């Protein structure tokens, strides 16, 4: 055959037609139309149409049987009593009704369980949302708008103390109550010292609030009368003059004291011999106790601060922050 092909090559027309055929690229798009998908779609539609036709045929058959059954019941009703059939005689399968009732009951139970599951799911979701965003809030944000002006006043949201913090506070208070009586250096003494230091630091941290309250309580009040007495005015004028003279004398005394002090001021390069001797003595005879480098150094009991003290102080401060926000 190879020899025949060599002797008889392809005709020029066919060879040219083969060369003119364009190259076709592969289809990479998964959503592109294909003949196989069209064929499967036609088969699926044919199956659906066949099933639908069968359903229509069965429905027509059932409708025909129902119409015949109704006609038979009408004929049976017109017959005499001794010839007519009772209603139970028309039942071909007496157990069919109970089977259908059981299937309906089972379907109701299944639907009821599905609805109960969905209801419990949504209830848990709502409970989690409330626990995350609502139960932790002690006070909500409330905004009040004035009616006849643009003034607005509002509160702010305040979160409740966490259960862990409240439990730690309760445990610490219980420890203080259990160790209320103890010898110096014992756990009871340490607990009382921690409680005292915490209260002192807390009171110092909120000192500005008490000062502001005292200033408000002792603020001067002014009473304006309708008529003034001349004698009262003269007495007030004399009092002001006396105070001015007193201030003038005090100012003069203060100036004299400053002059006396500046006259005794040493030069900038002056060094006290006693202080120099004390410094030399300390350098030669004393250790560095500030950084606790001495071997025999012991921290005084009043200055000892451990993890228990710091934890108690943090808990107390957080409690006072919460109480301040609530008040």
Secondary structure, DSSP 8 states (H G I E B T S, - for coil): -HHHHHHS---HHHHHHHHT---------TTS--HHHHHHHHHHHHHHHHHHHHHHHHHHHHHHHHHHHHHHHHHHHHS-TTTS--GGGG-S-THHHHHHHHHHHHHHHHHHHHHHHHHHHHHHHHHHHIIIIITTEEE---EEE-SSSS-EEE---EE---HHHHHHHHHHHHHHHHTSS--TTSHHHHHHHHHHHHHHHHHHHTHHHHHHHHHHHT-------SS--HHHHHHHHHHHHHHHHHHHHHHHHHHHHHHHHHHT---TT---HHHHHHHHHHHHH---TTTT-STT----GGG---HHHHHHHHHHHHHHHHHHHH-
